[in-house]
Amino acid sequence: MSSEEEITRLRIRVAELEERVEFLYKKFGVEYSDNPQHANAKLVELIKKRNKIEAIKVYRELYNTGLAEAKNAIDDLEARLGL
């Protein structure tokens, strides 16, 4: 298989996966947004108050994640908020 064929095959696969994710978002009523203004208000409030540890705790409770994942998510949100 040539590189060109492989790239085409991967593009098709990515498009199929995007359709499946979109279907799941609609089915479960989830709305994805990269906009930090759509982030959980409690998390934004805690980050703005510079209470990062509490924000990580709340994130873990809300999304049932581990410490590292929650810390990375809060760091990312903090950066997107420009804080």
N, C-alpha and C positions, 0 to 999 in steps of 0.2 A: 504494500500500500504506500503510495507516495504521500509526501507531506501535504500536498494540496488536497488530496482525498481525505486525509485524516483531519485536517482543519475543517473541511466541509462537514464531515461526519460529526465532529465535536460541536460545531455551530448548530446543527440540527438537534443534537442531544440537549444542548443548553436551552434551546427554544422550547423543547418538550418539557424540560424540568421547570422552566419559568411558567408554563401553562399550568402545570400541576400545583405549583406553589400558589399561583393566583386562585386556582380552584379552591385550595384549602383555606386561603384567606377569606374568600367569600363564604364558604361553607361554615366556618367557625366565627364569622363576623369580626375578623381581625383586620385592622387597617395598619399597614406599614408606612412609616414616615421617617425620613432621614432628618426632618426638621426638628431641631431641639425644642422648639416651642410646643411641640406635641408630646413632649416627654412627661412622665408622671409629675404632677405639680408638687407633690411632697418631696420627691427627689431633687427637683430644681430648687425648691426652698432650702433644703438642707445644704445643698452645694453652695448656694449663694451665701448662706450663713457660715460657710467654711467648716461645716460639720460633716466632713467626709466619712468618718468612721460610722456615724449613724446612718448616713446615706447608703453605705455598703450593707449595713445590717438590714435596712428597710428593703433594699433591692433584693437581697437574699430571700427575705420573707415573701416578697411579692412574686418573684419569678422562680423560687425554689432552685437556686443555683449554689454552686460552691463559692468559697471565698475568692479564689483567683478570678473566676469569671465575673463575679460581682464587682471586684475591684477594677478590672479592666473596663467593664461597662460604665462604671462611675467616672473613671479617668477619661474615657471617650466622651461621655456626656459633658463633663467639665470642660474639655477642650472645645467641643462644639458650641458650648455656651460662651466661650471666650473668657473663661475665668481662670 
